[in-house]
Amino acid sequence: MSYPNSPLLLKGALIYFGAPMLIPVPNIIIFQYNPETMTRSLTPWQPPQREVSVNDAGVGTRAELTAQQRYALTQPYDPAETFSLVLELDATDALEQPELHPVAVATGVADRLAAIEMLLYPPGDSLLGGLLGSVSGSVSFSAGGLSVGGGAAAQSEQLRRKEAPIVLFFWGPGRIVPVRITTLSIEEQQYSPLLYPTRAKATIGIRVLDLDDLVQVTGDMATGAAADIARACYKFTRAQKEVLATANLANSVESIIGMLPI
């Protein structure tokens, strides 16, 4: 039963922009249950240490800074920010109404797990249509037996660098940032008769992508609607941090007044 005065609870989500389009169509992975806790860490920029030379008398002196070291004393980019969260997935509620959730009846939570796993793969051509062609092209028979790979051309194709997918981490209006999945651990807990998982727990580690990370494999700035959306979200969230930090001045003034003798 829902109460009329109960607050509207937003759910977190991972928004995935797949193959580049003029208007990107996102795949939104809404969290079934918001995690109760989330670990967030920021790693500040650490400039290189100055070298120390020791003479014969055992007296150490700092060496002169090189041009590269002087440049490193500046902060070239924002601090690295990472998140770690645990998502719980359960098909029990959906299985209570099988006529409304045929996918859950057939595969449990495997579809949602697959959507999360696909965040680790570079976007590109789907393998569904060309699966048989890829297999026949990579495996060939010769007089000496079976050869796999198709020669130097196939190896060159396998080594071709691809763009990383653009993923947005949505955690309310105050935190919408482009991220990259760095770690993913899945614990499958229960299974259907066809051995599809019906309950699972996904532990996800993500790293926030700053403006310097949103580049192509060539090193140029990433272009396209998805990249523009990612940059806009990063700037919007960064601006909110600055606004909140400014709002904290009121607390600082109150604390200073409280420190004064009466």
Phi and psi restraints in degrees (value plus and minus 20) as a CYANA .aco file:
   2 SER   PHI    -123.8   -83.8
   2 SER   PSI     118.5   158.5
   3 TYR   PHI    -113.1   -73.1
   3 TYR   PSI     122.2   162.2
   4 PRO   PHI     -84.0   -44.0
   4 PRO   PSI     -47.8    -7.8
   5 ASN   PHI    -114.3   -74.3
   5 ASN   PSI     -16.2    23.8
   6 SER   PHI     -92.0   -52.0
   6 SER   PSI     120.6   160.6
   7 PRO   PHI     -90.5   -50.5
   7 PRO   PSI     130.8   170.8
   8 LEU   PHI     -94.9   -54.9
   8 LEU   PSI     102.6   142.6
   9 LEU   PHI    -116.1   -76.1
   9 LEU   PSI      94.9   134.9
  10 LEU   PHI     -96.4   -56.4
  10 LEU   PSI     130.7   170.7
  11 LYS   PHI    -130.3   -90.3
  11 LYS   PSI     120.1   160.1
  12 GLY   PHI     -89.7   -49.7
  12 GLY   PSI     146.6   186.6
  13 ALA   PHI    -180.7  -140.7
  13 ALA   PSI     137.1   177.1
  14 LEU   PHI    -132.8   -92.8
  14 LEU   PSI     104.8   144.8
  15 ILE   PHI    -131.0   -91.0
  15 ILE   PSI      98.2   138.2
  16 TYR   PHI    -129.2   -89.2
  16 TYR   PSI     105.9   145.9
  17 PHE   PHI    -120.8   -80.8
  17 PHE   PSI      94.1   134.1
  18 GLY   PHI    -103.9   -63.9
  18 GLY   PSI    -148.2  -108.2
  19 ALA   PHI     -78.0   -38.0
  19 ALA   PSI     118.4   158.4
  20 PRO   PHI     -83.7   -43.7
  20 PRO   PSI     114.4   154.4
  21 MET   PHI    -156.2  -116.2
  21 MET   PSI     149.1   189.1
  22 LEU   PHI     -82.5   -42.5
  22 LEU   PSI     -65.1   -25.1
  23 ILE   PHI    -140.6  -100.6
  23 ILE   PSI      83.4   123.4
  24 PRO   PHI     -85.5   -45.5
  24 PRO   PSI     117.0   157.0
  25 VAL   PHI    -120.9   -80.9
  25 VAL   PSI      91.1   131.1
  26 PRO   PHI    -101.9   -61.9
  26 PRO   PSI     132.6   172.6
  27 ASN   PHI    -122.6   -82.6
  27 ASN   PSI      88.5   128.5
  28 ILE   PHI    -114.6   -74.6
  28 ILE   PSI      98.0   138.0
  29 ILE   PHI    -122.1   -82.1
  29 ILE   PSI      76.1   116.1
  30 ILE   PHI    -101.7   -61.7
  30 ILE   PSI     114.9   154.9
  31 PHE   PHI     -87.2   -47.2
  31 PHE   PSI     107.5   147.5
  32 GLN   PHI     -83.6   -43.6
  32 GLN   PSI     -62.9   -22.9
  33 TYR   PHI    -151.8  -111.8
  33 TYR   PSI     111.3   151.3
  34 ASN   PHI     -86.9   -46.9
  34 ASN   PSI     112.6   152.6
  35 PRO   PHI     -82.9   -42.9
  35 PRO   PSI     122.2   162.2
  36 GLU   PHI     -91.5   -51.5
  36 GLU   PSI     -50.3   -10.3
  37 THR   PHI    -152.8  -112.8
  37 THR   PSI     137.7   177.7
  38 MET   PHI    -170.9  -130.9
  38 MET   PSI     110.1   150.1
  39 THR   PHI    -113.7   -73.7
  39 THR   PSI     110.4   150.4
  40 ARG   PHI    -147.7  -107.7
  40 ARG   PSI     112.9   152.9
  41 SER   PHI    -155.5  -115.5
  41 SER   PSI     125.2   165.2
  42 LEU   PHI    -141.7  -101.7
  42 LEU   PSI     111.6   151.6
  43 THR   PHI    -129.4   -89.4
  43 THR   PSI      89.7   129.7
  44 PRO   PHI     -91.7   -51.7
  44 PRO   PSI     142.1   182.1
  45 TRP   PHI     -86.8   -46.8
  45 TRP   PSI     109.6   149.6
  46 GLN   PHI    -134.3   -94.3
  46 GLN   PSI      87.1   127.1
  47 PRO   PHI     -89.9   -49.9
  47 PRO   PSI     135.6   175.6
  48 PRO   PHI     -87.4   -47.4
  48 PRO   PSI     128.0   168.0
  49 GLN   PHI     -95.2   -55.2
  49 GLN   PSI     126.6   166.6
  50 ARG   PHI     -93.0   -53.0
  50 ARG   PSI     122.3   162.3
  51 GLU   PHI     -94.7   -54.7
  51 GLU   PSI     125.6   165.6
  52 VAL   PHI    -140.2  -100.2
  52 VAL   PSI     103.9   143.9
  53 SER   PHI    -123.4   -83.4
  53 SER   PSI     119.1   159.1
  54 VAL   PHI    -134.3   -94.3
  54 VAL   PSI     108.0   148.0
  55 ASN   PHI    -104.3   -64.3
  55 ASN   PSI    -196.2  -156.2
  56 ASP   PHI     -83.9   -43.9
  56 ASP   PSI     -48.5    -8.5
  57 ALA   PHI    -101.7   -61.7
  57 ALA   PSI     -20.4    19.6
  58 GLY   PHI      63.1   103.1
  58 GLY   PSI      -6.2    33.8
  59 VAL   PHI    -114.3   -74.3
  59 VAL   PSI     106.9   146.9
  60 GLY   PHI    -116.3   -76.3
  60 GLY   PSI     119.3   159.3
  61 THR   PHI    -152.0  -112.0
  61 THR   PSI     124.6   164.6
  62 ARG   PHI     -97.2   -57.2
  62 ARG   PSI     115.6   155.6
  63 ALA   PHI     -95.1   -55.1
  63 ALA   PSI     137.3   177.3
  64 GLU   PHI     -86.3   -46.3
  64 GLU   PSI     124.2   164.2
  65 LEU   PHI     -90.5   -50.5
  65 LEU   PSI     115.5   155.5
  66 THR   PHI    -100.9   -60.9
  66 THR   PSI     148.8   188.8
  67 ALA   PHI     -81.4   -41.4
  67 ALA   PSI     -57.8   -17.8
  68 GLN   PHI     -86.6   -46.6
  68 GLN   PSI     -58.9   -18.9
  69 GLN   PHI     -89.0   -49.0
  69 GLN   PSI     -56.8   -16.8
  70 ARG   PHI     -84.0   -44.0
  70 ARG   PSI     -58.0   -18.0
  71 TYR   PHI     -88.1   -48.1
  71 TYR   PSI     -54.8   -14.8
  72 ALA   PHI     -90.7   -50.7
  72 ALA   PSI     -36.8     3.2
  73 LEU   PHI     -90.8   -50.8
  73 LEU   PSI     -36.6     3.4
  74 THR   PHI    -103.1   -63.1
  74 THR   PSI     142.9   182.9
  75 GLN   PHI    -118.4   -78.4
  75 GLN   PSI      87.7   127.7
  76 PRO   PHI     -99.8   -59.8
  76 PRO   PSI     -36.8     3.2
  77 TYR   PHI    -173.9  -133.9
  77 TYR   PSI     149.5   189.5
  78 ASP   PHI     -89.1   -49.1
  78 ASP   PSI     137.2   177.2
  79 PRO   PHI     -82.1   -42.1
  79 PRO   PSI     125.4   165.4
  80 ALA   PHI     -93.0   -53.0
  80 ALA   PSI     109.6   149.6
  81 GLU   PHI    -139.0   -99.0
  81 GLU   PSI     113.4   153.4
  82 THR   PHI    -150.7  -110.7
  82 THR   PSI     134.1   174.1
  83 PHE   PHI    -146.7  -106.7
  83 PHE   PSI     130.6   170.6
  84 SER   PHI    -157.5  -117.5
  84 SER   PSI     105.1   145.1
  85 LEU   PHI    -165.5  -125.5
  85 LEU   PSI     138.9   178.9
  86 VAL   PHI    -139.1   -99.1
  86 VAL   PSI     103.8   143.8
  87 LEU   PHI    -125.4   -85.4
  87 LEU   PSI     113.8   153.8
  88 GLU   PHI    -125.5   -85.5
  88 GLU   PSI     112.5   152.5
  89 LEU   PHI    -143.5  -103.5
  89 LEU   PSI     113.1   153.1
  90 ASP   PHI    -165.7  -125.7
  90 ASP   PSI     109.5   149.5
  91 ALA   PHI    -115.6   -75.6
  91 ALA   PSI     -13.8    26.2
  92 THR   PHI     -80.1   -40.1
  92 THR   PSI     -67.8   -27.8
  93 ASP   PHI     -82.3   -42.3
  93 ASP   PSI     -60.1   -20.1
  94 ALA   PHI     -89.1   -49.1
  94 ALA   PSI     -53.5   -13.5
  95 LEU   PHI     -92.3   -52.3
  95 LEU   PSI     -35.3     4.7
  96 GLU   PHI     -91.0   -51.0
  96 GLU   PSI     -42.5    -2.5
  97 GLN   PHI    -146.4  -106.4
  97 GLN   PSI      54.3    94.3
  98 PRO   PHI     -82.2   -42.2
  98 PRO   PSI     -49.3    -9.3
  99 GLU   PHI     -88.8   -48.8
  99 GLU   PSI     -42.9    -2.9
 100 LEU   PHI    -114.8   -74.8
 100 LEU   PSI     -34.0     6.0
 101 HIS   PHI    -153.3  -113.3
 101 HIS   PSI      48.8    88.8
 102 PRO   PHI     -85.6   -45.6
 102 PRO   PSI     -50.1   -10.1
 103 VAL   PHI     -87.6   -47.6
 103 VAL   PSI     -61.9   -21.9
 104 ALA   PHI     -85.7   -45.7
 104 ALA   PSI     -56.0   -16.0
 105 VAL   PHI     -84.5   -44.5
 105 VAL   PSI     -58.7   -18.7
 106 ALA   PHI     -99.9   -59.9
 106 ALA   PSI     -59.8   -19.8
 107 THR   PHI    -149.4  -109.4
 107 THR   PSI     -12.9    27.1
 108 GLY   PHI      43.4    83.4
 108 GLY   PSI    -143.3  -103.3
 109 VAL   PHI    -125.4   -85.4
 109 VAL   PSI      -5.7    34.3
 110 ALA   PHI     -83.2   -43.2
 110 ALA   PSI     -51.6   -11.6
 111 ASP   PHI     -87.3   -47.3
 111 ASP   PSI     -60.3   -20.3
 112 ARG   PHI     -91.4   -51.4
 112 ARG   PSI     -56.6   -16.6
 113 LEU   PHI     -84.4   -44.4
 113 LEU   PSI     -60.8   -20.8
 114 ALA   PHI     -84.5   -44.5
 114 ALA   PSI     -57.6   -17.6
 115 ALA   PHI     -83.1   -43.1
 115 ALA   PSI     -59.0   -19.0
 116 ILE   PHI     -88.6   -48.6
 116 ILE   PSI     -62.1   -22.1
 117 GLU   PHI     -83.8   -43.8
 117 GLU   PSI     -54.6   -14.6
 118 MET   PHI     -87.0   -47.0
 118 MET   PSI     -33.3     6.7
 119 LEU   PHI     -87.9   -47.9
 119 LEU   PSI     -34.9     5.1
 120 LEU   PHI    -110.5   -70.5
 120 LEU   PSI     -32.0     8.0
 121 TYR   PHI    -116.6   -76.6
 121 TYR   PSI     123.7   163.7
 122 PRO   PHI     -89.4   -49.4
 122 PRO   PSI     122.5   162.5
 123 PRO   PHI     -88.2   -48.2
 123 PRO   PSI     131.3   171.3
 124 GLY   PHI     153.2   193.2
 124 GLY   PSI    -180.1  -140.1
 125 ASP   PHI     -87.1   -47.1
 125 ASP   PSI     121.2   161.2
 126 SER   PHI     -90.2   -50.2
 126 SER   PSI     126.3   166.3
 127 LEU   PHI    -108.3   -68.3
 127 LEU   PSI     -26.5    13.5
 128 LEU   PHI     -84.5   -44.5
 128 LEU   PSI     -65.8   -25.8
 129 GLY   PHI     -96.7   -56.7
 129 GLY   PSI     -51.6   -11.6
 130 GLY   PHI    -130.4   -90.4
 130 GLY   PSI       3.1    43.1
 131 LEU   PHI     -83.2   -43.2
 131 LEU   PSI     -68.6   -28.6
 132 LEU   PHI     -86.5   -46.5
 132 LEU   PSI     -58.0   -18.0
 133 GLY   PHI     -86.3   -46.3
 133 GLY   PSI     -56.8   -16.8
 134 SER   PHI     -86.5   -46.5
 134 SER   PSI     -59.5   -19.5
 135 VAL   PHI     -86.1   -46.1
 135 VAL   PSI     -63.9   -23.9
 136 SER   PHI     -89.4   -49.4
 136 SER   PSI     -47.5    -7.5
 137 GLY   PHI    -100.3   -60.3
 137 GLY   PSI     -44.1    -4.1
 138 SER   PHI    -115.3   -75.3
 138 SER   PSI     -33.1     6.9
 139 VAL   PHI    -139.9   -99.9
 139 VAL   PSI     101.8   141.8
 140 SER   PHI    -153.7  -113.7
 140 SER   PSI     130.8   170.8
 141 PHE   PHI    -120.2   -80.2
 141 PHE   PSI     124.3   164.3
 142 SER   PHI    -157.0  -117.0
 142 SER   PSI     153.8   193.8
 143 ALA   PHI     -83.8   -43.8
 143 ALA   PSI     -48.1    -8.1
 144 GLY   PHI    -106.7   -66.7
 144 GLY   PSI     -24.3    15.7
 145 GLY   PHI     114.8   154.8
 145 GLY   PSI    -168.1  -128.1
 146 LEU   PHI    -121.8   -81.8
 146 LEU   PSI     110.1   150.1
 147 SER   PHI    -139.7   -99.7
 147 SER   PSI     121.6   161.6
 148 VAL   PHI    -140.5  -100.5
 148 VAL   PSI     118.5   158.5
 149 GLY   PHI      95.6   135.6
 149 GLY   PSI     -49.3    -9.3
 150 GLY   PHI      59.1    99.1
 150 GLY   PSI      -4.2    35.8
 151 GLY   PHI      71.5   111.5
 151 GLY   PSI    -185.4  -145.4
 152 ALA   PHI     -86.4   -46.4
 152 ALA   PSI     -52.9   -12.9
 153 ALA   PHI     -83.2   -43.2
 153 ALA   PSI     -61.7   -21.7
 154 ALA   PHI     -86.9   -46.9
 154 ALA   PSI     -59.4   -19.4
 155 GLN   PHI     -85.2   -45.2
 155 GLN   PSI     -58.5   -18.5
 156 SER   PHI     -84.2   -44.2
 156 SER   PSI     -58.0   -18.0
 157 GLU   PHI     -87.3   -47.3
 157 GLU   PSI     -57.5   -17.5
 158 GLN   PHI     -87.2   -47.2
 158 GLN   PSI     -50.1   -10.1
 159 LEU   PHI    -108.3   -68.3
 159 LEU   PSI     -20.2    19.8
 160 ARG   PHI     -85.5   -45.5
 160 ARG   PSI     108.4   148.4
 161 ARG   PHI     -95.3   -55.3
 161 ARG   PSI     123.3   163.3
 162 LYS   PHI    -143.1  -103.1
 162 LYS   PSI     138.3   178.3
 163 GLU   PHI     -91.9   -51.9
 163 GLU   PSI     124.4   164.4
 164 ALA   PHI     -97.2   -57.2
 164 ALA   PSI     126.0   166.0
 165 PRO   PHI     -88.1   -48.1
 165 PRO   PSI     129.5   169.5
 166 ILE   PHI    -116.7   -76.7
 166 ILE   PSI      99.0   139.0
 167 VAL   PHI    -143.0  -103.0
 167 VAL   PSI     115.9   155.9
 168 LEU   PHI    -126.6   -86.6
 168 LEU   PSI     113.6   153.6
 169 PHE   PHI    -119.0   -79.0
 169 PHE   PSI      95.0   135.0
 170 PHE   PHI    -124.1   -84.1
 170 PHE   PSI      98.7   138.7
 171 TRP   PHI    -154.6  -114.6
 171 TRP   PSI      48.0    88.0
 172 GLY   PHI      59.9    99.9
 172 GLY   PSI     152.0   192.0
 173 PRO   PHI     -86.4   -46.4
 173 PRO   PSI     -36.0     4.0
 174 GLY   PHI    -108.5   -68.5
 174 GLY   PSI     -25.1    14.9
 175 ARG   PHI    -169.4  -129.4
 175 ARG   PSI      77.6   117.6
 176 ILE   PHI    -153.2  -113.2
 176 ILE   PSI      83.8   123.8
 177 VAL   PHI    -152.8  -112.8
 177 VAL   PSI     128.5   168.5
 178 PRO   PHI     -93.6   -53.6
 178 PRO   PSI     118.1   158.1
 179 VAL   PHI    -158.5  -118.5
 179 VAL   PSI     147.4   187.4
 180 ARG   PHI    -150.1  -110.1
 180 ARG   PSI     113.5   153.5
 181 ILE   PHI     -91.8   -51.8
 181 ILE   PSI     103.5   143.5
 182 THR   PHI    -123.3   -83.3
 182 THR   PSI     -53.4   -13.4
 183 THR   PHI    -161.8  -121.8
 183 THR   PSI     127.5   167.5
 184 LEU   PHI    -167.9  -127.9
 184 LEU   PSI     101.4   141.4
 185 SER   PHI    -147.7  -107.7
 185 SER   PSI     106.0   146.0
 186 ILE   PHI    -136.4   -96.4
 186 ILE   PSI     106.7   146.7
 187 GLU   PHI    -130.6   -90.6
 187 GLU   PSI      87.0   127.0
 188 GLU   PHI    -105.2   -65.2
 188 GLU   PSI     107.0   147.0
 189 GLN   PHI    -130.4   -90.4
 189 GLN   PSI     -54.6   -14.6
 190 GLN   PHI    -158.7  -118.7
 190 GLN   PSI     136.1   176.1
 191 TYR   PHI    -153.0  -113.0
 191 TYR   PSI     134.4   174.4
 192 SER   PHI    -103.5   -63.5
 192 SER   PSI     152.6   192.6
 193 PRO   PHI     -77.8   -37.8
 193 PRO   PSI     -44.8    -4.8
 194 LEU   PHI    -112.2   -72.2
 194 LEU   PSI      -9.7    30.3
 195 LEU   PHI      47.7    87.7
 195 LEU   PSI       4.2    44.2
 196 TYR   PHI    -103.4   -63.4
 196 TYR   PSI     118.9   158.9
 197 PRO   PHI     -88.5   -48.5
 197 PRO   PSI     113.5   153.5
 198 THR   PHI    -125.3   -85.3
 198 THR   PSI     -32.3     7.7
 199 ARG   PHI    -167.2  -127.2
 199 ARG   PSI     116.9   156.9
 200 ALA   PHI    -174.9  -134.9
 200 ALA   PSI     143.4   183.4
 201 LYS   PHI    -152.6  -112.6
 201 LYS   PSI     105.2   145.2
 202 ALA   PHI    -133.4   -93.4
 202 ALA   PSI      99.9   139.9
 203 THR   PHI    -118.5   -78.5
 203 THR   PSI      98.0   138.0
 204 ILE   PHI    -139.6   -99.6
 204 ILE   PSI     111.9   151.9
 205 GLY   PHI    -132.1   -92.1
 205 GLY   PSI     110.2   150.2
 206 ILE   PHI    -151.4  -111.4
 206 ILE   PSI     130.8   170.8
 207 ARG   PHI    -141.0  -101.0
 207 ARG   PSI     112.5   152.5
 208 VAL   PHI     -91.5   -51.5
 208 VAL   PSI     114.1   154.1
 209 LEU   PHI    -113.4   -73.4
 209 LEU   PSI     101.9   141.9
 210 ASP   PHI    -107.3   -67.3
 210 ASP   PSI    -195.0  -155.0
 211 LEU   PHI     -85.0   -45.0
 211 LEU   PSI     -49.5    -9.5
 212 ASP   PHI     -94.1   -54.1
 212 ASP   PSI     -38.8     1.2
 213 ASP   PHI    -102.6   -62.6
 213 ASP   PSI     -41.1    -1.1
 214 LEU   PHI    -103.9   -63.9
 214 LEU   PSI      49.7    89.7
 215 VAL   PHI    -148.2  -108.2
 215 VAL   PSI     143.0   183.0
 216 GLN   PHI    -104.4   -64.4
 216 GLN   PSI     153.5   193.5
 217 VAL   PHI     -85.0   -45.0
 217 VAL   PSI     -40.2    -0.2
 218 THR   PHI     -99.6   -59.6
 218 THR   PSI     -30.2     9.8
 219 GLY   PHI      76.1   116.1
 219 GLY   PSI     -30.1     9.9
 220 ASP   PHI     -98.4   -58.4
 220 ASP   PSI     141.0   181.0
 221 MET   PHI     -83.1   -43.1
 221 MET   PSI     115.7   155.7
 222 ALA   PHI     -85.0   -45.0
 222 ALA   PSI     119.3   159.3
 223 THR   PHI    -138.4   -98.4
 223 THR   PSI     148.4   188.4
 224 GLY   PHI      90.1   130.1
 224 GLY   PSI     144.7   184.7
 225 ALA   PHI     -84.3   -44.3
 225 ALA   PSI     -58.9   -18.9
 226 ALA   PHI     -84.0   -44.0
 226 ALA   PSI     -62.9   -22.9
 227 ALA   PHI     -85.9   -45.9
 227 ALA   PSI     -57.7   -17.7
 228 ASP   PHI     -84.8   -44.8
 228 ASP   PSI     -60.0   -20.0
 229 ILE   PHI     -84.5   -44.5
 229 ILE   PSI     -62.4   -22.4
 230 ALA   PHI     -81.7   -41.7
 230 ALA   PSI     -65.3   -25.3
 231 ARG   PHI     -83.9   -43.9
 231 ARG   PSI     -60.3   -20.3
 232 ALA   PHI     -84.8   -44.8
 232 ALA   PSI     -59.8   -19.8
 233 CYS   PHI     -86.2   -46.2
 233 CYS   PSI     -61.1   -21.1
 234 TYR   PHI     -82.6   -42.6
 234 TYR   PSI     -65.5   -25.5
 235 LYS   PHI     -85.1   -45.1
 235 LYS   PSI     -58.2   -18.2
 236 PHE   PHI     -84.1   -44.1
 236 PHE   PSI     -65.5   -25.5
 237 THR   PHI     -87.4   -47.4
 237 THR   PSI     -58.9   -18.9
 238 ARG   PHI     -83.7   -43.7
 238 ARG   PSI     -60.1   -20.1
 239 ALA   PHI     -84.5   -44.5
 239 ALA   PSI     -56.4   -16.4
 240 GLN   PHI     -85.9   -45.9
 240 GLN   PSI     -56.7   -16.7
 241 LYS   PHI     -80.3   -40.3
 241 LYS   PSI     -62.9   -22.9
 242 GLU   PHI     -85.6   -45.6
 242 GLU   PSI     -58.6   -18.6
 243 VAL   PHI     -85.3   -45.3
 243 VAL   PSI     -63.9   -23.9
 244 LEU   PHI     -85.6   -45.6
 244 LEU   PSI     -58.1   -18.1
 245 ALA   PHI     -84.9   -44.9
 245 ALA   PSI     -56.8   -16.8
 246 THR   PHI     -88.1   -48.1
 246 THR   PSI     -57.5   -17.5
 247 ALA   PHI     -84.7   -44.7
 247 ALA   PSI     -44.6    -4.6
 248 ASN   PHI     -88.8   -48.8
 248 ASN   PSI     -34.0     6.0
 249 LEU   PHI     -78.9   -38.9
 249 LEU   PSI     -51.8   -11.8
 250 ALA   PHI     -83.1   -43.1
 250 ALA   PSI     -60.0   -20.0
 251 ASN   PHI     -86.3   -46.3
 251 ASN   PSI     -56.5   -16.5
 252 SER   PHI     -85.0   -45.0
 252 SER   PSI     -63.1   -23.1
 253 VAL   PHI     -82.0   -42.0
 253 VAL   PSI     -62.5   -22.5
 254 GLU   PHI     -83.4   -43.4
 254 GLU   PSI     -58.5   -18.5
 255 SER   PHI     -87.8   -47.8
 255 SER   PSI     -59.2   -19.2
 256 ILE   PHI     -84.8   -44.8
 256 ILE   PSI     -60.6   -20.6
 257 ILE   PHI     -84.0   -44.0
 257 ILE   PSI     -58.9   -18.9
 258 GLY   PHI     -87.7   -47.7
 258 GLY   PSI     -43.4    -3.4
 259 MET   PHI     -99.9   -59.9
 259 MET   PSI     -38.8     1.2
 260 LEU   PHI     -92.3   -52.3
 260 LEU   PSI     122.0   162.0
 261 PRO   PHI     -89.0   -49.0
 261 PRO   PSI     122.3   162.3
